[in-house]
Amino acid sequence: MADHPSGAAALAGHDEPHDHSYSQRLNWLRAGVLGANDGIVSTAALVIGVAAATTDRGTVLTAGLAGLAAGAMSMAVGEYVSVSTQRDTERALIAKETRELAEEPDAELAELAGFYEAKGLSPDLAEQVAVELTRHDALAAHAEVELRIDPENLTNPWQAAWASMLSFTLGAVVPLLAVVLPAQGWRVPVTVLAVVVALAGTGLVSARLGEADARRATVRVVAGGLLAMAVTYGIGSLLGTETG
């Protein structure tokens, strides 16, 4: 009969860091999709509003590029600040855990065993698992189970900032090209069509990532984009008429 790993060995060898890494990559992907969605909607609303107020291609392009640059920088700065705060919090928690492990090793060992006992292991097996993991890497064991943090893979604010800037820019390029490339009479309808297609794509991807209803998510994001464009188009038409 083939030997089977003991409960302690199986749990200790369970690839939780892989799960954590996969979850983190999935979160980054979701953030990228949302960033692209923001770029599509905000830039589309801006250029549609300007296109409704003026037929000058240069003015529309300038407004669109300004909106793209401002939005991308805003996304990058906001994400950098947010993730930097998260990273500082993670470091503080790890420092606190390191200090507790040095000052109260027995209490920390009992605490770790308690976590595994709460997961359903018997007291003896939970203690065995805690001892084995503590012997291997006490900080990593506590950070993983107690803090849900991988000390070797903390969040990166620069990575987050660049990812947000890039995803926003890629999304913003869609309505920007759609509004400046066609002839004047086709700018608005082509932009609306391009935006609907692009938003349907981001809505579908975000729904798949979140395992949600794809139709509902897609309709919601497309409707939001259409509403934003309708509002700014109305404002642009009103201001264009008054200033004309």
C-alpha positions in Angstrom: 0.0 0.0 0.0 1.3 3.4 -0.9 2.3 5.7 2.0 0.1 8.7 2.4 1.4 11.9 4.0 0.3 12.6 7.5 -2.2 15.3 8.2 0.5 17.6 9.5 2.8 17.1 6.5 -0.1 17.5 4.0 -1.2 20.7 5.7 2.3 22.0 6.0 3.0 21.3 2.4 -0.3 22.8 1.2 0.6 25.4 -1.4 -1.0 28.4 0.3 1.7 30.8 -0.9 0.7 29.8 -4.4 -2.9 30.4 -3.6 -2.1 33.8 -2.2 0.1 34.7 -5.2 -2.7 33.6 -7.6 -5.2 35.7 -5.6 -2.9 38.7 -5.7 -2.4 38.4 -9.5 -6.2 38.1 -9.9 -6.7 41.3 -7.9 -4.2 43.1 -10.1 -6.0 41.9 -13.2 -9.3 43.1 -11.9 -7.7 46.5 -11.1 -6.3 46.6 -14.6 -9.8 46.0 -16.1 -11.3 48.6 -13.9 -8.6 51.1 -14.8 -9.2 50.5 -18.5 -12.9 50.9 -17.9 -12.3 54.3 -16.2 -10.1 55.4 -19.1 -12.8 54.4 -21.6 -15.7 56.1 -19.8 -14.0 59.3 -18.6 -12.2 60.0 -21.9 -15.3 59.1 -24.0 -17.5 61.4 -21.9 -14.9 64.2 -22.3 -14.4 64.0 -26.1 -18.1 63.5 -26.8 -18.9 66.6 -24.9 -16.2 68.6 -26.7 -17.2 67.2 -30.1 -20.8 68.3 -29.4 -19.6 71.8 -28.7 -17.1 72.2 -31.6 -16.3 70.6 -35.0 -12.6 71.5 -34.8 -10.6 68.3 -34.8 -7.6 69.9 -33.1 -9.7 71.1 -30.2 -11.2 67.7 -29.7 -7.8 66.0 -29.9 -6.3 68.5 -27.4 -9.1 68.0 -24.9 -8.9 64.2 -25.3 -5.1 64.1 -24.8 -5.3 66.4 -21.8 -8.0 64.2 -20.3 -6.0 61.1 -21.0 -2.9 62.5 -19.4 -4.7 64.0 -16.4 -6.7 60.7 -15.8 -3.6 58.5 -16.1 -1.6 60.6 -13.7 -4.5 60.8 -11.3 -4.9 57.0 -11.4 -1.1 56.4 -10.9 -0.8 58.8 -8.0 -3.9 57.6 -6.3 -2.9 54.0 -6.6 0.7 54.7 -5.5 -0.6 56.5 -2.3 -3.1 53.8 -1.6 -0.8 50.8 -2.1 2.0 52.6 -0.2 -0.3 52.9 2.8 -1.2 49.2 2.5 2.5 48.3 2.3 3.3 50.4 5.4 0.5 48.6 7.2 1.8 45.2 6.2 5.3 46.1 7.3 4.0 47.3 10.7 2.1 44.1 11.2 5.1 42.0 10.3 7.3 44.0 12.6 4.8 43.5 15.5 4.6 39.8 14.8 8.4 39.5 14.7 8.6 41.3 18.1 5.9 39.0 19.6 7.7 35.9 18.3 10.9 37.0 20.0 9.3 38.0 23.3 6.6 35.4 23.7 7.5 32.3 21.6 5.4 29.9 23.7 2.3 32.0 23.5 2.7 32.5 19.8 3.1 28.8 19.3 -0.1 28.1 21.2 -1.8 30.8 19.2 -0.7 29.2 15.9 -1.9 25.8 17.1 -5.2 27.4 18.0 -5.7 28.7 14.5 -5.3 25.2 13.1 -7.5 23.7 15.7 -10.2 26.2 14.7 -9.8 25.0 11.1 -10.9 21.5 12.3 -7.7 19.7 13.3 -7.5 17.8 16.5 -5.6 19.5 19.3 -2.6 17.1 19.0 -2.4 17.4 15.3 -2.8 21.2 15.4 0.1 21.4 17.9 2.2 19.2 15.7 1.5 21.3 12.6 2.3 24.5 14.6 5.6 23.1 15.9 6.7 21.9 12.4 5.8 25.2 10.8 7.4 27.2 13.5 10.6 25.2 13.2 10.6 25.8 9.5 9.7 29.6 9.5 7.8 30.9 12.4 7.2 34.4 10.9 6.0 33.1 7.6 3.6 30.6 9.4 2.1 33.4 11.5 1.9 35.9 8.7 0.2 33.5 6.4 -2.4 32.2 8.8 -2.9 35.2 11.1 -2.2 38.2 8.9 -2.9 36.8 5.4 0.4 38.3 4.3 3.4 36.8 2.5 6.5 38.6 4.0 8.4 37.8 0.8 5.7 39.2 -1.5 4.5 42.5 -0.2 2.4 44.8 -2.3 4.5 47.1 -4.6 3.2 50.7 -5.0 5.3 51.4 -8.1 4.0 48.3 -9.8 0.4 49.4 -8.9 1.0 52.9 -10.1 2.4 51.9 -13.5 -0.3 49.2 -14.0 -3.0 51.7 -13.3 -1.5 54.3 -15.6 -1.1 51.8 -18.4 -4.5 50.3 -18.1 -6.2 53.8 -18.0 -4.2 54.9 -21.0 -5.1 51.8 -23.1 -8.7 52.3 -22.3 -8.6 56.0 -23.1 -7.0 55.5 -26.5 -10.2 53.8 -27.8 -12.6 56.8 -27.6 -9.8 59.2 -28.5 -9.0 57.5 -31.8 -12.6 56.9 -32.5 -13.5 60.6 -32.2 -10.5 62.1 -34.1 -10.1 59.7 -37.0 -13.6 59.7 -38.7 -15.0 62.5 -40.7 -16.9 65.2 -38.7 -20.4 63.8 -39.2 -19.3 60.3 -38.1 -17.3 61.2 -35.0 -20.1 60.8 -32.4 -21.7 57.6 -33.7 -18.3 55.9 -34.3 -17.2 56.9 -30.8 -20.4 55.6 -29.2 -20.1 52.3 -31.0 -16.4 51.9 -30.1 -17.1 52.7 -26.5 -20.0 50.3 -26.3 -17.9 47.5 -27.8 -14.9 48.3 -25.5 -17.1 48.5 -22.4 -18.9 45.3 -23.2 -15.4 43.7 -23.3 -14.3 45.0 -20.0 -17.7 44.1 -18.4 -17.4 40.6 -19.7 -13.9 40.2 -18.4 -14.6 41.6 -15.0 -17.7 39.3 -14.7 -15.6 36.3 -15.6 -12.9 37.3 -13.1 -15.5 37.7 -10.4 -17.6 34.7 -11.4 -20.6 37.0 -11.7 -23.5 37.1 -14.2 -21.8 38.2 -17.4 -24.9 39.7 -19.0 -25.9 41.8 -16.0 -22.3 43.1 -15.5 -22.0 44.0 -19.2 -25.3 45.8 -19.3 -24.5 47.7 -16.2 -21.1 48.9 -17.4 -22.4 49.8 -20.9 -25.4 51.6 -19.5 -23.1 53.7 -17.2 -20.9 54.6 -20.1 -23.8 55.6 -22.3 -25.3 57.7 -19.5 -22.0 59.5 -19.0 -21.6 60.3 -22.7 -25.3 61.4 -23.0 -24.8 63.9 -20.1 -21.6 65.4 -21.5 -23.0 65.5 -25.0 -26.0 67.4 -23.8 -23.8 69.9 -21.9 -21.5 70.3 -24.9 -24.4 70.8 -27.3 -25.9 73.5 -25.0 -22.6 75.3 -24.5 -21.8 75.1 -28.2 -25.1 76.6 -29.1 -24.8 79.4 -26.6 -21.3 80.3 -27.4 -21.9 80.0 -31.1 
